[in-house]
Amino acid sequence: MRPVTLSLGVVPQQSSTRTVNLWSGLLEEIGRRSGYRIELKPAQDIPTFEQRLAAGEFDLVYMNPYEYTVYHRAPGYQAFAREEGKLEALIVVRRDGNIQKLSDLQGRTLALVPAAFAATVLPLAHLRDQGVAVTPKFVDSHESVYLAIIRGMYPAGGGVRRTFERMVPEMRAELRVLWAAPPVTPHAIAAHPRVPRAVVEQLQRVLVDLKHDATGRRLLQEQGFTGIIVAHDKDWDDVRALHIDLLDPVLRQARP
């Protein structure tokens, strides 16, 4: 009997090739432990990913906090797990650059990921609140933001702590954090309503147990996770409390 195959969508934070490389080992191990085959369906950019989310294309999804609050309403994705800890938005600059404070970004162009909650919406909202006007320039992924800053294409960009820390040390050494946001509940691991409850519960047990053995811990560390915990929809009430609907001008700016 062939194992049940479940499709997985992952919010693009790196190039498609790097996303596949990062997730392949973890997904293979989850499949071995759960008895289900998890098939990664990479999207080349965040707008494409969100179109596929809205259509309910994925059985399982790893998505950012804002996306979860939207696509929980429709088509009804339900979170069942999340990474431990909190998500921290950043504004990053070159270590040897002349940007020392947020006001130095007035009138400058920032490298950003389109429609990304922590890496784009939160930095733009904070800059707006500080009266700092910037022009967004959209690139494909978090990795592309960091590379563009290193190469001197832009003076600053938005990111998150996890992808920043996961860069190779030689690249990270060329950057520094100019601003960090108060942490919020991180990305959700959610299932489409069509996925049977028994399947979701089995996957939840497997994910939570990963941190309890050496192989699981190694695979989690490759993702930048310390562990995965059980999640409930209410966990993202801190994100809802940011009143994202009041950020409509920022959200429009965050889309190319």
C-alpha positions in Angstrom: 0.0 0.0 0.0 1.4 3.4 -1.0 1.8 6.0 1.7 -0.6 9.0 1.8 1.0 11.9 0.0 0.5 15.4 1.4 1.5 18.6 -0.4 3.4 21.3 1.6 3.8 24.9 0.8 6.6 26.9 2.4 6.7 30.7 2.5 9.6 31.7 0.3 12.4 33.1 2.4 15.3 31.9 0.3 15.6 30.9 -3.4 13.5 27.9 -4.5 16.7 25.7 -4.8 17.8 26.6 -1.3 14.3 26.1 0.1 14.3 22.5 -1.3 17.7 21.8 0.1 16.9 23.1 3.5 13.6 21.2 3.9 14.4 17.9 2.1 16.1 16.2 5.0 13.5 17.2 7.6 10.6 16.2 5.3 12.1 12.8 4.6 12.5 12.2 8.4 8.9 13.4 9.1 7.7 11.0 6.4 9.7 8.1 7.9 8.3 8.7 11.4 4.7 9.5 10.4 4.1 7.1 7.5 3.0 10.0 5.3 4.9 11.3 2.3 5.3 15.0 2.4 5.9 16.6 -1.0 7.3 20.1 -1.0 5.6 22.4 -3.6 8.0 25.4 -3.7 6.8 28.8 -4.9 9.2 31.2 -6.6 8.0 34.3 -4.7 5.6 35.3 -2.0 2.8 36.7 -4.2 2.7 33.3 -6.1 2.8 31.5 -2.8 -0.1 33.5 -1.4 -2.2 33.0 -4.6 -1.8 29.3 -4.2 -2.6 29.6 -0.5 -5.8 31.5 -1.3 -6.8 28.7 -3.7 -6.3 26.1 -1.0 -3.7 24.3 -3.1 -1.5 23.0 -0.2 -2.5 20.3 2.2 0.0 21.6 4.7 1.6 25.1 5.0 4.4 26.8 6.8 3.5 30.5 6.6 4.2 33.8 8.3 2.0 35.1 11.1 0.1 37.6 9.0 -0.6 35.1 6.3 -2.0 32.7 8.9 -4.5 35.3 10.3 -5.7 35.9 6.7 -5.8 32.3 5.3 -7.2 30.9 8.6 -10.4 32.9 7.7 -10.5 31.5 4.2 -9.9 28.9 2.9 -9.7 27.8 6.6 -6.2 26.7 7.3 -5.9 25.6 10.9 -2.6 25.8 12.8 -1.5 22.7 14.7 2.2 23.4 15.4 4.7 26.3 15.4 8.4 26.8 16.0 9.4 27.6 19.6 10.2 31.1 20.5 9.1 34.4 18.9 9.6 36.1 15.5 11.7 39.2 15.5 11.6 41.6 12.6 14.8 43.4 11.6 16.2 46.3 9.6 19.7 45.4 8.5 22.5 47.5 7.1 26.1 47.0 6.0 28.5 46.9 8.9 30.8 49.4 7.3 28.1 51.6 6.0 27.2 55.2 7.1 23.6 54.4 8.3 23.7 54.7 12.1 20.1 55.5 13.0 16.6 55.1 11.4 16.4 58.8 10.4 19.5 58.2 8.2 17.1 56.2 5.9 15.0 59.2 5.0 14.4 59.3 1.3 16.5 56.1 0.7 15.5 52.9 -1.0 15.1 49.7 1.1 15.4 46.1 -0.2 12.3 44.2 0.9 10.5 40.9 0.3 7.0 41.6 -1.2 4.1 41.1 1.2 6.3 39.6 4.0 4.8 40.4 7.4 7.9 40.5 9.7 10.5 41.4 7.1 8.5 44.1 5.3 5.2 45.1 6.9 6.6 45.6 10.4 9.7 47.6 9.3 7.7 49.8 7.0 5.0 50.4 9.6 7.7 51.4 12.2 9.4 53.7 9.7 6.1 55.3 8.9 5.4 55.8 12.6 8.8 57.4 13.0 8.1 59.8 10.1 10.9 58.2 7.9 9.8 58.0 4.3 11.5 55.3 2.2 11.0 53.7 -1.2 10.6 49.9 -1.2 12.5 47.9 -3.8 11.3 44.3 -3.9 13.5 41.3 -4.3 12.7 37.6 -4.3 13.7 36.4 -0.8 15.3 37.2 2.5 18.5 35.9 1.1 18.3 38.3 -1.8 17.7 41.2 0.6 20.9 40.4 2.5 23.0 39.9 -0.6 21.8 43.2 -2.1 22.9 45.1 1.0 26.2 43.3 1.1 26.8 44.2 -2.6 26.0 47.8 -1.9 22.9 47.9 -4.1 20.8 49.3 -1.2 21.7 50.9 2.1 19.3 48.7 4.2 16.6 46.1 4.0 14.1 44.1 6.0 14.6 40.6 7.4 14.0 38.4 10.4 16.3 37.2 13.1 16.1 33.5 12.1 17.1 34.0 8.5 19.7 36.6 9.4 21.4 34.2 11.9 21.2 31.3 9.4 23.4 33.1 6.9 26.9 31.8 6.4 29.1 33.5 9.0 31.2 35.3 6.3 28.1 37.0 4.9 26.6 37.8 8.2 29.8 39.4 9.4 29.3 42.1 6.7 26.0 43.2 8.1 24.6 44.6 11.3 21.1 45.0 12.8 20.0 48.7 12.8 16.6 48.0 14.4 14.7 45.0 15.9 10.9 44.9 16.5 9.3 43.5 19.7 8.9 39.7 19.1 5.6 38.2 18.0 4.3 34.6 17.6 6.3 33.0 14.7 5.3 31.2 11.6 2.4 28.7 11.7 2.4 25.1 10.5 -1.2 24.6 9.4 -3.4 22.1 7.7 -6.2 22.6 5.1 -9.6 21.5 6.4 -9.6 18.6 4.0 -6.8 16.9 5.8 -8.2 14.3 8.2 -7.9 15.1 11.9 -6.1 11.8 12.6 -3.4 12.7 10.0 -2.9 16.2 11.6 -2.6 14.7 15.1 -0.1 12.2 13.9 2.0 14.9 12.2 1.7 17.1 15.3 3.1 14.3 17.5 6.0 13.6 15.1 6.9 17.3 14.9 6.8 17.9 18.7 8.9 14.8 19.3 11.7 15.8 16.9 13.6 17.7 19.6 13.9 14.7 21.8 16.5 12.8 19.8 19.8 13.7 18.2 18.6 13.2 14.6 15.6 15.3 15.1 17.5 18.1 16.9 20.0 18.2 14.0 17.3 18.6 11.4 15.6 21.3 13.4 18.8 23.1 13.8 19.3 23.1 10.1 16.1 25.1 9.9 17.1 27.4 12.6 14.5 25.9 15.0 15.2 25.0 18.6 12.0 22.9 18.6 8.4 22.7 17.4 5.5 22.9 19.8 1.7 22.4 19.7 -0.1 25.5 18.5 -3.6 26.8 18.7 -5.4 29.5 16.7 -5.4 31.9 19.7 -1.6 31.9 19.7 -1.7 34.5 16.9 -4.0 36.9 18.8 -0.9 39.0 19.4 -0.6 39.5 15.7 -4.3 40.2 15.4 -3.9 42.8 18.2 -1.5 44.8 15.9 -4.7 45.7 14.0 -3.3 44.7 10.6 -6.4 46.2 9.0 -5.1 49.6 10.1 -1.9 49.0 8.2 -3.6 48.9 4.9 -1.4 51.7 3.4 1.7 49.8 4.6 0.4 46.5 3.2 -0.3 48.2 -0.2 3.3 49.6 -0.1 4.5 46.1 0.7 3.3 44.7 -2.5 5.2 45.3 -5.8 
